Every structure is written in C-alpha cells, then in structure tokens.
Amino acid sequence: YVSEKHWLANNALGLAFSLQGIEFLTLDSVQIGVILLTGLFFYDIFWVFFTPVMVTVAKSFDAPIKLLFPRATVADGEPPFSMLGLGDIVIPGIYVALALRMDLARRARAIATGDQKKTPQYFPAVITGYFLGLVTTIFVMNYFKAAQPALLYIVPGVLGATFARALVWGGIREVKLVWGFDENAEEKTVVEEKKTK
C-alpha cells in the first residue's frame, strides 16, 4: 500500500480497521444505539449536503480511512473512485453487533428460564437492512455522481429492520422489549435465574 496506493490494498486495510473498531467499540442498549445512530444520521446529512468539509477531507486525506469503489465510467476531472468512509461501516456495525448479542442474550435467558418458546432473531433482519442501505448508498452515489451521506440510507435500514421485525414478531409488546434491551441488565438477570435453579 505504501508504495503503490492501490485501491485493493487500501480497502483491505480499511476493512481491517473497521473490524477492529467494531470489535473494540460496543453499545450496551438499543436505546443508546438508536440515539447514536439518529444523531449521526443528521450529522452526516448536514456535513455532506450543506458543507464541503466531509468530501474535501475524504478526497484530500490519502490514507485508508475510506473504501474505494472503481467507477464504470470516468468523466474528465472526476476521481475514478466512489468513496465510503469507515465511519459508515463502524458506527452501524456496532449496532449490528449489538443485535447479534441481543439475540444470544435473549436465547440464553430463554434457556435459563426453561422457556420453550422460540425467541425472535434480530441479527438476520438488521444485517439485511444494513446491506440494503449500503447497496442503496452506492447506487445513489453512482447514479447522481455526487457525494451522499451513507448514514442517510443505512440508519433507516438498520433501525427500520429492528423495529419492523419486532412489530411483525410480537407487536407493540415486542417493540417495548427490544427498546428496553440492556445487555448489562440482561446478563445480571440470566446469572440470577441460573442461581435460583
């Protein structure tokens, strides 16, 4: 990467940094995740659409802080790549990781209490929402040939998938359970229930 600055090497390093970020950063509750994603949703829209700051920094900073996607056709003076910032991977990624941990915690609680009912799985829905948001971002970016705030498409994808899945599974009651999920409180509850058995 240092000598060639090849886009594949850039993307390999960027993905490695993203995975490390997702591994080291965690959210404890769905509420915090929703607040974080909603705030960054508006932040991203403002800094991409209303100021040149995000685009200028992304284009001028020559380091693996973004993923590069080659464009099919390149007009004169245009960079030959579309870009996706690592924050657009890491921030929703920590929410997706929370959805996976929520699935595992709720399943562990059901096993600990002897509950035979099937627990809903949110990770497949949330990862699908993330993927669809990412595909939409790349499509819109290439179609309009302009910078797009990726979180404009990704955040509704992951949050919409979470709460649509809850509504379909168990209505408002399930939405309240998901909204109130706190990983730390869930772990304490499972430990206490195992002690009582």
C-alpha positions in Angstrom: 0.0 0.0 0.0 2.7 2.5 0.9 4.5 2.4 -2.5 1.5 1.8 -4.9 -1.5 3.2 -3.0 -3.6 0.5 -4.8 -7.3 0.7 -4.0 -7.5 -3.0 -3.2 -4.7 -2.7 -0.6 -6.5 0.5 0.7 -9.7 -1.5 1.1 -8.1 -4.4 2.8 -6.5 -2.1 5.4 -9.8 -0.1 5.7 -11.8 -3.3 6.3 -9.3 -4.5 8.9 -9.5 -1.2 10.7 -13.3 -1.4 10.5 -13.4 -4.9 12.0 -11.1 -3.8 14.8 -13.3 -0.8 15.5 -16.4 -2.9 15.7 -14.7 -5.4 17.9 -13.4 -2.8 20.4 -16.4 -0.5 20.5 -19.7 -1.7 22.0 -23.1 -0.5 22.7 -24.9 -1.7 25.8 -28.5 -0.9 25.0 -30.8 -0.5 22.0 -31.8 2.9 23.3 -28.2 4.2 23.2 -27.8 2.7 19.7 -30.9 4.4 18.4 -29.9 7.8 19.9 -26.3 7.4 18.5 -27.5 6.4 15.0 -30.2 9.1 14.9 -27.8 11.8 15.9 -25.2 10.7 13.4 -27.9 10.4 10.7 -28.5 14.2 11.0 -24.8 14.9 11.5 -23.9 13.1 8.2 -26.6 14.8 6.2 -25.5 18.2 7.4 -21.8 17.8 6.8 -22.2 16.2 3.4 -25.1 18.2 1.8 -24.6 21.6 3.4 -20.8 21.9 3.7 -17.9 20.8 1.6 -15.9 19.6 4.7 -16.6 15.8 4.6 -16.0 15.5 0.9 -12.9 17.7 1.0 -11.3 15.7 3.8 -12.2 12.4 2.2 -10.6 13.4 -1.1 -7.5 15.1 0.3 -6.6 12.7 3.1 -4.5 9.9 1.4 -4.8 7.1 4.0 -7.0 4.0 4.3 -9.8 5.9 6.1 -12.3 5.1 3.3 -13.2 2.3 1.0 -12.8 2.9 -2.7 -15.1 1.6 -5.4 -14.0 1.9 -9.1 -16.5 3.7 -11.3 -17.6 2.3 -14.6 -17.1 5.5 -16.5 -15.0 8.4 -15.5 -15.6 12.0 -16.8 -12.7 14.4 -17.1 -11.5 15.7 -13.8 -13.6 13.3 -11.8 -11.8 10.9 -9.4 -12.1 7.3 -10.8 -13.5 6.1 -7.5 -16.6 6.3 -5.3 -15.8 6.5 -1.6 -17.3 5.2 1.6 -16.0 6.4 4.9 -15.0 3.9 7.5 -17.4 5.6 10.0 -20.2 4.5 7.7 -19.1 0.9 8.4 -18.1 1.0 12.0 -20.9 3.0 13.6 -23.8 0.9 12.1 -21.6 -2.1 12.6 -21.5 -1.7 16.4 -25.3 -1.6 16.3 -25.4 -4.7 14.1 -23.1 -6.4 16.7 -25.5 -5.3 19.5 -28.4 -7.0 17.6 -26.4 -10.3 17.5 -25.5 -10.1 21.2 -29.2 -9.3 21.9 -30.2 -12.4 20.1 -27.7 -14.5 22.0 -28.7 -13.0 25.4 -32.4 -13.4 24.9 -31.8 -17.1 23.8 -29.6 -17.7 26.9 -32.3 -16.2 29.1 -35.0 -18.4 27.5 -32.8 -21.5 28.1 -32.1 -20.4 31.7 -35.8 -20.0 32.5 -36.8 -23.2 30.7 -38.9 -21.2 28.2 -39.6 -23.4 25.2 -41.0 -20.6 23.0 -38.8 -19.6 20.1 -37.1 -16.3 20.6 -37.1 -13.9 17.7 -33.8 -13.4 15.8 -32.9 -9.8 15.0 -29.4 -10.1 13.6 -30.5 -11.5 10.2 -33.0 -8.7 9.7 -30.6 -6.0 10.9 -27.7 -7.2 8.7 -30.1 -7.3 5.8 -31.2 -3.8 6.5 -27.6 -2.7 6.7 -26.7 -4.4 3.4 -29.7 -2.9 1.6 -28.8 0.6 3.0 -25.2 0.1 1.8 -26.3 -1.0 -1.7 -28.7 1.9 -1.9 -25.9 4.3 -0.9 -23.6 3.0 -3.6 -26.3 3.0 -6.2 -27.4 6.6 -5.5 -23.8 7.8 -5.3 -23.1 6.4 -8.7 -26.4 7.4 -10.3 -26.2 11.0 -9.2 -22.4 11.1 -9.4 -22.3 13.1 -6.2 -21.3 12.6 -2.6 -24.0 11.0 -0.5 -24.3 10.7 3.3 -24.3 6.9 3.6 -26.0 7.1 7.0 -29.0 8.6 5.3 -29.7 5.2 3.8 -28.0 2.8 6.3 -29.6 4.2 9.5 -33.2 3.7 8.3 -32.2 0.3 7.1 -30.9 -1.0 10.4 -33.4 0.8 12.7 -36.3 0.0 10.4 -35.3 -3.6 10.2 -35.0 -3.8 14.0 -38.4 -2.4 14.8 -40.3 -3.8 11.8 -39.0 -7.3 12.9 -40.3 -6.6 16.4 -43.7 -5.4 15.2 -44.1 -8.5 13.0 -43.0 -10.9 15.7 -44.9 -9.6 18.7 -46.4 -6.2 18.1 -46.0 -3.3 20.5 -45.1 -5.6 23.4 -42.1 -6.9 21.5 -41.1 -3.4 20.4 -41.1 -2.4 24.0 -38.9 -5.4 24.9 -36.4 -4.6 22.2 -36.4 -0.9 23.1 -35.7 -1.7 26.7 -33.0 -4.2 26.0 -29.9 -3.5 28.1 -27.0 -6.0 27.8 -25.7 -5.4 31.3 -29.1 -5.8 32.9 -29.8 -8.9 30.8 -26.5 -10.6 31.9 -27.3 -10.0 35.6 -30.8 -11.4 35.1 -29.5 -14.6 33.5 -26.9 -15.1 36.2 -29.6 -14.6 39.0 -32.0 -17.0 37.3 -29.3 -19.7 37.0 -28.6 -19.3 40.7 -32.2 -19.8 41.7 -32.3 -23.2 39.8 
